């Protein structure tokens, strides 16, 4: 019998690190900092260049799911299972506004329009809410999904929103009117992760059926498919030039794809369990967050990553 593979070296720890899985990463508009959300209920703001925690931005009453920079670069929106969407100042974490989801349930996913005037939240009841961020009010509650929402994204022109649910259904909405523009069964299992291409005419979705699909929104047809993941594709990110796609998976890997050819460019293997969050750093390197509580930085060409921000000691 072959000897068992050597145990990987223990991961470094950081007292101020996350105490549970990192489930969301967002990079600041200026590329200097990142936001992370964790099932430990906290939102943390990190300095990439200085490699240190700037501050705990806030704590939710239940698992935190998402944290997004507002386009103004001054504040962030954070959300979680407690059903609260909280706008906070990045400078000191001060709460500017709390949006209450009420009977719509916990917030699984959140997206902000490029102009910062609207937010779209997806809830565990299957409802989708369009928020007027200027007035701090609900603009539309969109019903029609029969299962919990697992993906939301806003189009580059800010006019449309896409929601996906855990039954694989995708719905396209008009943000201003709240009308449903299209509904289709995109995947055999849940849709996790969705991004619009820069032209707004194509949509890319990941799924529990292990596929990543590219959709032509004008025709509603699938035009391309990326395959290779061996676990649920949980999150997607698009490079600034729109040419590369980054995917995170419960198989413990993140993968980089060439959108034009559909070929896999690189694979990043955590070797420590599921990866839940991916983002491109300003310099084009790959950021991942996952089950092991760490945030890592990987060379875009592939190879070993470094632990940028370690998790808290067990």
C-alpha positions as CSV (number, residue, x, y, z in Angstrom):
1,X,0.0,0.0,0.0
2,X,1.1,3.5,-0.8
3,X,1.9,5.6,2.3
4,X,-0.8,8.2,3.1
5,X,-0.2,11.7,1.7
6,X,1.6,14.0,4.1
7,X,-0.6,16.3,6.2
8,X,-0.7,19.9,4.9
9,X,1.1,22.2,7.3
10,X,-1.2,23.9,9.8
11,X,-2.6,27.2,8.6
12,X,-1.4,30.4,10.3
13,X,-3.9,32.1,12.6
14,X,-4.7,35.7,13.4
15,X,-6.5,36.8,16.6
16,X,-8.6,39.3,14.6
17,X,-9.4,36.8,11.8
18,X,-12.8,35.3,11.1
19,X,-13.9,32.6,13.4
20,X,-16.0,30.8,10.8
21,X,-16.3,30.4,7.1
22,X,-15.6,33.4,4.8
23,X,-18.6,33.4,2.5
24,X,-18.2,36.8,0.7
25,X,-15.4,39.0,-0.6
26,X,-15.6,42.4,-2.3
27,X,-12.8,44.6,-3.5
28,X,-13.0,48.4,-3.1
29,X,-13.4,50.6,-6.1
30,X,-9.9,51.9,-5.5
31,X,-8.5,48.4,-5.1
32,X,-6.9,49.2,-1.8
33,X,-9.2,47.3,0.6
34,X,-11.5,44.3,0.7
35,X,-14.7,43.5,2.6
36,X,-15.4,40.0,3.9
37,X,-18.5,38.5,5.3
38,X,-18.6,35.4,7.5
39,X,-21.0,33.0,9.0
40,X,-19.4,34.2,12.3
41,X,-21.8,37.2,11.8
42,X,-19.1,39.7,11.3
43,X,-18.1,42.0,8.4
44,X,-14.4,42.9,8.3
45,X,-12.6,45.6,6.3
46,X,-9.0,44.7,5.4
47,X,-6.1,46.7,4.0
48,X,-4.6,44.7,1.0
49,X,-1.3,46.5,0.7
50,X,-0.6,46.7,4.4
51,X,-2.0,43.2,5.0
52,X,-3.8,44.1,8.2
53,X,-7.4,44.5,9.5
54,X,-8.6,48.0,9.3
55,X,-11.7,47.4,11.4
56,X,-14.6,45.2,12.2
57,X,-17.1,47.1,10.2
58,X,-20.2,45.5,11.8
59,X,-21.9,42.5,13.3
60,X,-25.2,41.0,12.2
61,X,-27.7,39.3,14.5
62,X,-27.3,36.1,12.5
63,X,-24.9,34.8,9.8
64,X,-23.5,37.5,7.6
65,X,-23.9,36.7,3.9
66,X,-22.7,39.7,1.8
67,X,-20.9,43.0,2.0
68,X,-20.7,45.4,-0.9
69,X,-19.0,48.7,-1.4
70,X,-21.3,51.5,-2.4
71,X,-20.1,53.3,-5.6
72,X,-19.4,56.4,-3.6
73,X,-16.5,54.7,-1.9
74,X,-17.7,56.1,1.4
75,X,-20.1,53.5,2.6
76,X,-20.9,49.8,2.3
77,X,-24.1,47.7,2.4
78,X,-24.0,44.5,4.4
79,X,-26.7,41.8,4.8
80,X,-27.4,38.5,6.4
81,X,-29.8,35.9,7.8
82,X,-31.2,38.4,10.2
83,X,-33.1,40.1,7.3
84,X,-31.3,43.4,7.8
85,X,-29.5,45.3,5.1
86,X,-27.3,47.9,6.8
87,X,-25.6,50.8,5.3
88,X,-22.4,51.6,7.2
89,X,-19.6,54.2,6.9
90,X,-16.3,52.6,5.9
91,X,-14.4,55.2,8.0
92,X,-15.8,54.1,11.4
93,X,-18.6,51.5,10.8
94,X,-21.3,54.0,11.9
95,X,-24.7,52.9,10.8
96,X,-26.3,55.2,8.3
97,X,-29.5,53.3,7.6
98,X,-31.1,49.9,8.3
99,X,-33.4,48.4,5.7
100,X,-35.7,45.8,7.2
101,X,-36.8,42.8,5.1
102,X,-39.7,42.0,7.4
103,X,-41.7,39.0,6.3
104,X,-39.5,38.4,3.3
105,X,-36.9,36.6,5.5
106,X,-33.2,36.4,5.6
107,X,-31.0,38.1,2.9
108,X,-29.1,35.4,0.9
109,X,-27.7,37.7,-1.8
110,X,-27.4,41.4,-2.5
111,X,-26.5,43.5,-5.5
112,X,-26.2,47.3,-6.0
113,X,-26.8,49.2,-9.3
114,X,-23.8,50.9,-10.7
115,X,-25.2,54.4,-9.9
116,X,-25.8,53.4,-6.3
117,X,-29.5,54.3,-6.5
118,X,-30.9,50.8,-6.2
119,X,-30.1,47.6,-4.4
120,X,-31.6,44.2,-5.1
121,X,-31.9,41.6,-2.4
122,X,-32.7,37.9,-2.7
123,X,-34.4,36.2,0.3
124,X,-34.9,32.7,1.7
125,X,-38.7,33.1,1.1
126,X,-38.1,33.3,-2.6
127,X,-39.0,36.9,-2.8
128,X,-36.7,39.6,-4.4
129,X,-36.8,43.2,-3.2
130,X,-35.8,46.2,-5.2
131,X,-34.8,49.0,-2.8
132,X,-34.7,52.7,-3.5
133,X,-31.4,53.6,-1.7
134,X,-31.8,57.3,-2.2
135,X,-35.1,57.4,-0.3
136,X,-34.4,54.4,1.9
137,X,-37.5,52.6,0.9
138,X,-38.9,49.5,-0.8
139,X,-39.6,50.1,-4.5
140,X,-40.8,46.6,-5.4
141,X,-41.3,43.2,-3.9
142,X,-41.0,40.7,-6.7
143,X,-42.7,37.4,-6.2
144,X,-42.8,34.3,-8.4
145,X,-39.9,32.2,-7.3
146,X,-41.1,29.1,-5.4
147,X,-37.8,28.4,-3.7
148,X,-35.1,30.3,-1.8
149,X,-33.0,32.9,-3.8
150,X,-29.4,31.9,-4.3
151,X,-28.2,34.5,-6.8
152,X,-28.9,38.1,-7.7
153,X,-27.1,40.5,-10.0
154,X,-27.8,43.9,-11.6
155,X,-27.1,44.6,-15.3
156,X,-24.3,47.1,-16.1
157,X,-26.8,49.8,-17.2
158,X,-28.7,49.4,-13.9
159,X,-32.0,48.7,-15.6
160,X,-32.4,45.0,-15.1
161,X,-31.9,42.5,-12.3
162,X,-31.5,38.7,-12.5
163,X,-32.5,36.4,-9.7
164,X,-31.8,32.7,-9.5
165,X,-33.1,30.2,-7.0
166,X,-32.2,26.8,-5.5
167,X,-34.5,25.0,-8.0
168,X,-32.4,26.3,-10.9
169,X,-35.0,28.8,-12.1
170,X,-33.7,32.2,-13.5
171,X,-35.8,35.3,-13.7
172,X,-35.0,38.6,-15.4
173,X,-36.7,41.7,-14.0
174,X,-37.2,45.4,-15.0
175,X,-35.9,47.4,-12.0
176,X,-38.0,50.5,-12.7
177,X,-41.4,48.8,-13.2
178,X,-40.8,45.6,-11.3
179,X,-42.1,43.6,-14.2
180,X,-40.8,40.1,-15.0
181,X,-39.2,40.1,-18.4
182,X,-38.3,36.4,-18.7
183,X,-38.3,33.2,-16.7
184,X,-36.5,30.0,-17.5
185,X,-35.2,26.8,-16.0
186,X,-31.5,27.4,-16.4
187,X,-30.0,24.6,-14.3
188,X,-30.8,21.1,-13.0
189,X,-29.9,22.3,-9.5
190,X,-29.6,25.6,-7.7
191,X,-28.1,28.7,-9.3
192,X,-25.3,30.1,-7.3
193,X,-23.3,33.0,-8.6
194,X,-24.3,35.1,-11.6
195,X,-22.6,37.9,-13.5
196,X,-23.6,40.0,-16.5
197,X,-21.0,40.6,-19.2
198,X,-20.0,44.2,-19.8
199,X,-22.3,44.6,-22.8
200,X,-25.3,43.5,-20.7
201,X,-26.5,41.1,-23.4
202,X,-25.0,38.0,-21.8
203,X,-25.3,36.4,-18.4
204,X,-23.1,33.8,-16.8
205,X,-24.5,31.5,-14.1
206,X,-23.0,28.7,-11.9
207,X,-24.8,25.8,-10.4
208,X,-25.1,22.8,-8.1
209,X,-25.3,20.8,-11.4
210,X,-21.5,21.5,-11.7
211,X,-21.9,23.6,-14.8
212,X,-21.2,27.2,-15.6
213,X,-23.5,28.5,-18.4
214,X,-23.4,31.6,-20.6
215,X,-26.8,32.8,-21.7
216,X,-27.7,35.1,-24.6
217,X,-30.3,37.4,-22.9
218,X,-31.7,38.6,-26.3
219,X,-32.7,35.0,-27.3
220,X,-32.8,33.4,-23.9
221,X,-30.5,30.6,-25.2
222,X,-27.5,28.9,-23.7
223,X,-24.5,29.7,-25.9
224,X,-21.6,28.3,-24.0
225,X,-20.8,26.0,-21.1
226,X,-17.7,25.6,-18.8
227,X,-17.3,22.2,-17.2
228,X,-14.7,20.8,-14.8
229,X,-15.8,21.5,-11.3
230,X,-16.6,18.4,-9.2
231,X,-18.8,20.3,-6.7
232,X,-21.4,23.0,-6.6
233,X,-20.2,26.2,-8.4
234,X,-20.9,28.6,-5.6
235,X,-19.7,32.1,-6.8
236,X,-18.5,33.8,-9.9
237,X,-16.5,37.0,-10.6
238,X,-15.6,38.7,-13.9
239,X,-12.2,40.3,-14.6
240,X,-12.1,44.0,-15.2
241,X,-11.4,43.5,-18.9
242,X,-14.3,41.0,-19.2
243,X,-12.1,38.3,-20.7
244,X,-11.7,36.0,-17.8
245,X,-14.2,34.3,-15.4
246,X,-13.4,33.2,-11.9
247,X,-15.4,30.5,-10.2
248,X,-15.5,29.2,-6.6
249,X,-16.7,25.7,-5.8
250,X,-17.5,23.4,-2.9
251,X,-15.0,21.0,-4.5
252,X,-12.3,23.1,-2.8
253,X,-11.0,24.7,-5.9
254,X,-11.3,28.1,-7.6
255,X,-10.9,28.1,-11.4
256,X,-10.0,30.7,-14.0
257,X,-11.6,30.5,-17.4
258,X,-11.1,32.2,-20.8
259,X,-14.6,33.4,-21.7
260,X,-14.0,33.5,-25.4
261,X,-12.6,29.9,-25.8
262,X,-14.3,28.4,-22.7
263,X,-11.0,26.9,-21.7
264,X,-9.8,26.6,-18.1
265,X,-6.7,28.8,-17.7
266,X,-5.7,27.9,-14.1
267,X,-6.9,26.0,-11.0
268,X,-6.4,27.0,-7.4
269,X,-6.7,24.2,-4.9
270,X,-7.3,25.1,-1.3
271,X,-6.8,21.6,0.0
272,X,-8.8,22.6,3.1
273,X,-12.5,22.4,2.0
274,X,-15.0,24.4,0.1
275,X,-14.3,27.8,-1.4
276,X,-17.3,30.1,-1.1
277,X,-16.1,33.5,-2.3
278,X,-13.9,34.8,-5.1
279,X,-12.8,38.2,-6.4
280,X,-10.1,39.7,-8.6
281,X,-7.7,42.0,-6.8
282,X,-6.8,45.3,-8.5
283,X,-3.5,43.8,-9.8
284,X,-5.4,40.8,-11.4
285,X,-4.4,38.2,-8.8
286,X,-7.1,35.9,-7.5
287,X,-8.7,36.2,-4.0
288,X,-10.5,33.4,-2.4
289,X,-12.4,32.9,0.9
290,X,-13.8,29.7,2.3
291,X,-14.5,27.0,4.8
292,X,-11.0,27.3,6.4
293,X,-11.7,30.9,7.5
294,X,-8.8,32.4,5.5
295,X,-8.6,34.9,2.7
296,X,-6.0,33.9,0.2
297,X,-4.2,35.5,-2.7
298,X,-3.2,33.4,-5.8
299,X,-1.1,34.2,-8.8
300,X,-3.5,34.5,-11.9
301,X,-1.3,32.1,-13.8
302,X,-2.0,29.3,-11.2
303,X,0.2,27.8,-8.6
304,X,0.2,28.1,-4.8
305,X,-1.6,30.9,-3.0
306,X,-0.5,32.8,0.1
307,X,-2.7,33.3,3.2
308,X,-3.4,37.1,3.0
309,X,-5.6,37.1,6.1
310,X,-5.6,34.1,8.4
311,X,-8.6,32.9,10.4
312,X,-8.9,33.2,14.2
313,X,-7.3,30.4,16.3
314,X,-9.7,27.5,16.9
